[in-house]
């Protein structure tokens, strides 16, 4: 896309904001300042600088990591929509034109990695196109097809769901973003109240900050949104139900990590550990202490003793780790993924499942 085309799109974007700005009684300056406070404007972030040395953003990444790529995906540059024909331009963030060109405002349906397309997304459509991850149940099943669940397969590698997977978690079984164990049922889209039914109903669209006033208004009796829960069972088996549903997810997430460590040691034959800030996240734990230090969190030390069962559980661990808002987006789905992963590992390793409850 030429510089002139980008500028033309930006002008269209500013004009397109006229009605929303009037409705919100905010000036263009206030909107711009809010956007500058948010992650979509952070031109220093790895999301927008990772490819600088290459000189372009690959077509597979451009739609969400450059404004030119997003406009290409939308078809706003006169190219076919829902595909990216050209590499993205480096040092271009997700700006006004990305979400306010007419093609973006008309977007209603978005395809997901598992192959289905969801429609009727409305104001959530542009958020959904990027915050859905890049893997699914289907990809994990395809990678492990025909393999014995507990045999180490040297060709297997960790499958990363990618980052910012809120839309995949929110829609649950409808899009199969987590690894859904065959034969088990999973929660579909979390049906929140209509006033909290879209991304921008809960997140300020420019800063992306969560607006919590409405949460407290409905969930009376709590002063902290993290204390909210509408399911009161002890899902993580720790004997406590006084905290919010976030605590249950965090507790079960921790139990899954311990189960992963146990299975890797007892069945896969090589201790494993997790480093959340180092790709590809799971590494060989050379000293067996359950933690990955700087010297271990290096690509040549990536974990290599994957069995299909271990890969499935690790994939779900990463899905929940990469959506810190899962307790709001779809708590039942997150709990089911974690619960089923622990139970699966317990089929072959000495993993304690006492007290666990599946929603």
C-alpha positions as CSV (number, residue, x, y, z in Angstrom):
1,X,0.0,0.0,0.0
2,X,1.3,3.4,-0.9
3,X,1.8,6.2,1.6
4,X,-1.0,8.2,-0.1
5,X,-3.3,5.2,0.3
6,X,-2.5,5.0,4.0
7,X,-3.1,8.7,4.5
8,X,-6.4,8.5,2.6
9,X,-7.5,5.6,4.8
10,X,-6.6,7.7,7.9
11,X,-8.7,10.6,6.7
12,X,-11.6,8.2,6.2
13,X,-11.0,6.9,9.7
14,X,-11.2,10.3,11.2
15,X,-14.4,11.1,9.4
16,X,-15.9,7.7,10.4
17,X,-15.4,8.6,14.1
18,X,-17.6,11.6,13.9
19,X,-20.8,9.9,15.1
20,X,-19.2,7.8,17.9
21,X,-17.3,10.8,19.2
22,X,-20.5,12.8,19.4
23,X,-22.3,10.0,21.1
24,X,-19.5,9.7,23.6
25,X,-19.1,13.5,24.0
26,X,-15.3,13.0,23.5
27,X,-13.1,15.1,21.4
28,X,-10.7,13.7,18.7
29,X,-7.8,14.8,20.9
30,X,-9.2,12.9,23.9
31,X,-9.7,9.8,21.7
32,X,-6.1,10.1,20.4
33,X,-4.7,10.5,23.9
34,X,-6.6,7.4,25.0
35,X,-5.2,5.4,22.0
36,X,-1.7,6.5,22.8
37,X,-2.1,5.0,26.3
38,X,-3.1,1.6,24.9
39,X,-1.1,-1.3,23.5
40,X,-2.2,-0.8,19.9
41,X,-0.1,2.4,19.6
42,X,3.0,1.0,21.3
43,X,5.5,1.1,18.4
44,X,8.3,-0.1,20.7
45,X,6.4,-3.3,21.6
46,X,7.7,-6.6,20.2
47,X,4.3,-7.0,18.5
48,X,5.4,-4.3,16.1
49,X,9.2,-4.5,16.2
50,X,9.9,-8.2,16.0
51,X,10.4,-8.1,12.2
52,X,12.3,-4.8,11.9
53,X,15.6,-6.4,11.0
54,X,13.8,-8.3,8.2
55,X,12.4,-5.1,6.8
56,X,8.8,-6.4,6.4
57,X,6.1,-8.2,8.4
58,X,5.4,-11.7,6.9
59,X,2.0,-12.1,5.3
60,X,1.1,-14.7,7.9
61,X,1.6,-12.2,10.6
62,X,0.8,-8.9,8.9
63,X,-2.9,-8.7,9.5
64,X,-2.5,-8.2,13.3
65,X,1.0,-6.7,13.5
66,X,0.9,-3.9,11.0
67,X,-1.7,-1.4,9.9
68,X,-1.0,-2.0,6.2
69,X,-1.5,-5.7,6.8
70,X,-4.8,-5.2,8.6
71,X,-6.1,-3.0,5.8
72,X,-5.0,-5.7,3.3
73,X,-6.9,-8.4,5.3
74,X,-10.0,-6.2,5.4
75,X,-9.8,-5.6,1.7
76,X,-9.6,-1.8,2.3
77,X,-6.7,-1.6,-0.2
78,X,-8.9,-3.0,-3.0
79,X,-7.4,-6.5,-2.5
80,X,-9.6,-9.5,-1.7
81,X,-10.8,-9.5,1.9
82,X,-9.9,-12.1,4.6
83,X,-6.5,-12.7,3.1
84,X,-3.2,-10.8,3.1
85,X,-1.5,-10.5,-0.3
86,X,1.6,-8.5,0.6
87,X,4.0,-8.3,3.6
88,X,3.2,-5.7,6.2
89,X,5.1,-2.5,6.6
90,X,7.3,-2.4,9.7
91,X,6.9,0.3,12.3
92,X,3.2,0.6,11.7
93,X,1.0,0.0,14.7
94,X,-2.8,-0.6,14.8
95,X,-4.0,2.9,14.3
96,X,-7.2,4.8,13.5
97,X,-7.5,3.5,10.0
98,X,-7.2,-0.1,11.1
99,X,-10.6,-0.2,12.9
100,X,-12.4,2.8,11.4
101,X,-12.3,2.3,7.7
102,X,-15.7,1.3,6.3
103,X,-14.6,-2.3,5.7
104,X,-13.7,-2.7,9.3
105,X,-17.0,-1.1,10.6
106,X,-19.0,-3.4,8.3
107,X,-17.1,-6.6,9.4
108,X,-19.5,-9.0,11.0
109,X,-18.0,-12.5,10.5
110,X,-14.5,-13.8,11.2
111,X,-12.8,-17.1,10.4
112,X,-11.1,-19.1,13.2
113,X,-8.1,-21.5,13.1
114,X,-10.3,-24.6,13.4
115,X,-12.0,-23.7,10.1
116,X,-15.3,-22.3,11.1
117,X,-16.5,-18.7,10.6
118,X,-18.5,-17.0,13.3
119,X,-21.0,-14.3,12.2
120,X,-23.0,-11.7,14.1
121,X,-20.0,-10.3,15.9
122,X,-20.8,-6.7,15.5
123,X,-18.5,-4.4,17.5
124,X,-16.4,-7.3,18.5
125,X,-15.4,-8.4,15.0
126,X,-12.2,-6.4,14.6
127,X,-11.1,-7.4,18.0
128,X,-11.9,-11.1,17.2
129,X,-9.9,-11.2,14.0
130,X,-6.6,-10.8,16.0
131,X,-7.4,-12.1,19.5
132,X,-8.3,-15.7,18.6
133,X,-5.0,-17.5,18.7
134,X,-3.5,-19.5,15.8
135,X,-4.1,-23.1,16.8
136,X,-7.0,-25.3,17.9
137,X,-8.1,-28.8,19.0
138,X,-7.9,-29.7,15.3
139,X,-4.3,-28.8,14.9
140,X,-3.3,-30.8,18.0
141,X,-5.2,-33.8,16.9
142,X,-3.7,-33.6,13.4
143,X,-0.2,-33.4,14.8
144,X,-0.7,-36.5,17.1
145,X,-2.9,-38.6,14.8
146,X,-2.2,-42.3,15.0
147,X,0.4,-42.0,17.8
148,X,0.4,-43.8,21.1
149,X,-0.5,-41.3,23.7
150,X,2.4,-42.1,26.0
151,X,5.2,-42.8,23.6
152,X,7.9,-40.1,23.1
153,X,7.8,-38.9,19.5
154,X,11.0,-37.1,18.5
155,X,9.2,-35.3,15.6
156,X,6.7,-33.7,18.0
157,X,7.2,-30.1,19.1
158,X,5.2,-27.8,21.3
159,X,2.2,-26.2,19.7
160,X,1.7,-22.7,20.8
161,X,-1.8,-21.3,20.6
162,X,-0.3,-17.8,20.2
163,X,-1.1,-14.8,22.3
164,X,-4.1,-12.7,23.2
165,X,-6.6,-15.6,22.9
166,X,-9.6,-14.0,24.6
167,X,-11.9,-14.5,21.6
168,X,-11.1,-18.2,21.4
169,X,-11.7,-18.6,25.1
170,X,-14.9,-16.6,25.1
171,X,-16.4,-18.7,22.3
172,X,-15.3,-21.9,23.8
173,X,-16.5,-25.1,22.2
174,X,-17.9,-23.1,19.3
175,X,-14.4,-22.5,17.9
176,X,-12.3,-25.2,19.7
177,X,-9.5,-22.9,20.6
178,X,-8.4,-25.1,23.6
179,X,-7.6,-28.8,23.3
180,X,-10.9,-30.5,23.8
181,X,-10.5,-34.1,24.7
182,X,-12.5,-36.4,22.5
183,X,-15.8,-37.7,24.0
184,X,-16.2,-34.8,26.5
185,X,-18.5,-31.9,26.3
186,X,-17.3,-28.3,26.6
187,X,-18.9,-24.9,27.3
188,X,-19.8,-22.8,24.3
189,X,-19.7,-19.0,24.2
190,X,-20.1,-17.5,27.7
191,X,-23.5,-15.7,27.6
192,X,-22.9,-12.6,29.7
193,X,-25.6,-10.0,30.2
194,X,-26.4,-8.0,27.1
195,X,-24.7,-4.9,28.5
196,X,-21.5,-6.8,28.7
197,X,-21.8,-8.9,25.6
198,X,-19.1,-7.4,23.4
199,X,-15.4,-6.7,23.7
200,X,-15.9,-2.9,23.7
201,X,-18.7,-3.1,26.3
202,X,-16.1,-4.1,28.9
203,X,-12.9,-2.7,27.5
204,X,-12.5,1.0,26.6
205,X,-11.8,0.6,22.9
206,X,-8.8,2.8,22.7
207,X,-6.9,2.2,26.0
208,X,-8.3,-1.4,26.2
209,X,-8.6,-0.9,29.9
210,X,-11.4,-2.8,31.6
211,X,-14.3,-0.6,32.8
212,X,-15.3,-2.3,36.1
213,X,-18.1,0.0,37.3
214,X,-20.8,-2.0,35.6
215,X,-19.4,-5.3,37.1
216,X,-19.8,-4.0,40.6
217,X,-23.2,-2.6,39.9
218,X,-24.5,-6.1,39.0
219,X,-22.4,-8.2,41.3
220,X,-23.3,-6.4,44.4
221,X,-21.6,-7.3,47.7
222,X,-18.1,-7.3,46.3
223,X,-15.7,-4.4,46.2
224,X,-13.1,-6.1,44.0
225,X,-14.1,-7.6,40.6
226,X,-11.6,-10.5,41.1
227,X,-13.9,-11.7,44.0
228,X,-16.8,-12.3,41.6
229,X,-18.1,-15.8,41.1
230,X,-21.4,-17.3,40.2
231,X,-20.2,-20.9,40.5
232,X,-19.5,-21.9,44.1
233,X,-18.0,-25.3,43.9
234,X,-14.4,-26.0,44.9
235,X,-13.1,-26.7,41.4
236,X,-9.4,-26.8,42.2
237,X,-9.8,-29.1,45.3
238,X,-8.0,-26.8,47.8
239,X,-11.0,-26.7,50.2
240,X,-11.6,-23.0,49.8
241,X,-14.5,-21.3,48.0
242,X,-14.3,-17.8,49.5
243,X,-12.4,-16.2,46.7
244,X,-13.5,-15.4,43.2
245,X,-13.7,-17.8,40.3
246,X,-10.3,-16.4,39.2
247,X,-8.8,-18.1,42.2
248,X,-10.3,-21.5,41.2
249,X,-8.8,-21.2,37.7
250,X,-5.4,-20.1,39.1
251,X,-5.4,-23.0,41.6
252,X,-6.3,-25.6,38.9
253,X,-3.7,-24.0,36.6
254,X,-1.1,-24.6,39.2
255,X,-2.2,-28.2,39.8
256,X,-1.9,-28.8,36.0
257,X,1.7,-27.5,36.1
258,X,2.5,-29.9,38.9
259,X,0.9,-32.7,36.9
260,X,2.9,-31.8,33.8
261,X,6.1,-31.9,35.9
262,X,5.2,-35.3,37.3
263,X,4.2,-36.9,34.0
264,X,7.3,-35.6,32.2
265,X,9.6,-37.0,34.9
266,X,7.8,-40.4,35.3
267,X,6.6,-41.1,31.7
268,X,8.4,-39.0,29.2
269,X,11.7,-39.5,31.0
270,X,13.0,-36.0,31.0
271,X,12.1,-33.2,33.5
272,X,10.3,-30.2,32.0
273,X,9.8,-26.6,33.1
274,X,8.0,-23.5,31.8
275,X,9.3,-20.1,31.1
276,X,6.4,-17.7,30.2
277,X,8.6,-15.1,28.5
278,X,10.9,-17.3,26.4
279,X,9.9,-19.1,23.2
280,X,9.0,-22.0,22.9
281,X,8.1,-21.8,26.6
282,X,8.7,-25.4,27.7
283,X,12.3,-26.4,28.3
284,X,14.3,-29.3,29.6
285,X,14.7,-28.8,33.4
286,X,18.3,-29.8,33.6
287,X,18.5,-29.5,37.4
288,X,15.1,-31.0,38.0
289,X,14.0,-28.1,40.3
290,X,10.7,-27.5,38.5
291,X,11.8,-24.0,37.4
292,X,13.6,-22.7,34.3
293,X,16.5,-20.4,34.9
294,X,18.0,-18.0,32.3
295,X,20.6,-20.6,31.3
296,X,17.9,-23.1,30.6
297,X,15.4,-20.8,28.8
298,X,17.2,-21.0,25.5
299,X,16.0,-22.4,22.2
300,X,18.6,-25.2,21.9
301,X,17.3,-26.5,25.3
302,X,13.6,-26.6,24.2
303,X,11.8,-29.6,25.5
304,X,12.1,-32.5,23.1
305,X,10.6,-35.5,24.9
306,X,7.0,-34.9,23.9
307,X,4.4,-37.6,24.0
308,X,1.0,-36.8,22.5
309,X,-0.6,-36.8,26.0
310,X,2.0,-34.4,27.4
311,X,1.6,-32.1,24.4
312,X,-2.2,-31.9,24.8
313,X,-1.9,-30.9,28.4
314,X,0.9,-28.4,27.8
315,X,-1.2,-26.8,25.0
316,X,-4.1,-26.2,27.4
317,X,-1.8,-24.9,30.1
318,X,-0.6,-22.3,27.6
319,X,-4.1,-21.4,26.4
320,X,-5.2,-20.5,30.0
321,X,-1.8,-18.8,30.7
322,X,-2.3,-16.6,27.6
323,X,-5.7,-15.4,28.6
324,X,-5.4,-13.7,32.0
325,X,-9.1,-12.7,31.6
326,X,-10.4,-16.3,31.2
327,X,-12.2,-16.0,34.5
328,X,-14.4,-13.3,32.8
329,X,-14.3,-14.4,29.2
330,X,-15.4,-18.0,29.8
331,X,-14.6,-19.5,33.3
332,X,-16.4,-22.8,32.7
333,X,-14.4,-23.5,29.5
334,X,-11.1,-22.6,31.2
335,X,-11.8,-24.9,34.1
336,X,-12.9,-27.7,31.8
337,X,-9.7,-27.5,29.8
338,X,-7.5,-27.6,33.0
339,X,-9.5,-30.3,34.7
340,X,-9.5,-32.6,31.8
341,X,-5.8,-32.1,31.3
342,X,-5.0,-33.0,34.9
343,X,-7.2,-36.1,34.7
344,X,-5.6,-37.2,31.4
345,X,-2.1,-37.0,32.9
346,X,-3.3,-38.9,35.9
347,X,-4.2,-41.9,33.7
348,X,-0.4,-42.7,33.5
349,X,1.4,-40.7,36.2
350,X,1.1,-40.4,39.9
351,X,-1.0,-37.3,39.8
352,X,-3.4,-36.4,42.6
353,X,-7.0,-35.6,41.4
354,X,-8.7,-35.7,44.7
355,X,-11.2,-33.0,45.3
356,X,-11.3,-31.8,41.7
357,X,-14.7,-30.9,40.3
358,X,-15.5,-30.5,36.6
359,X,-18.0,-27.7,35.8
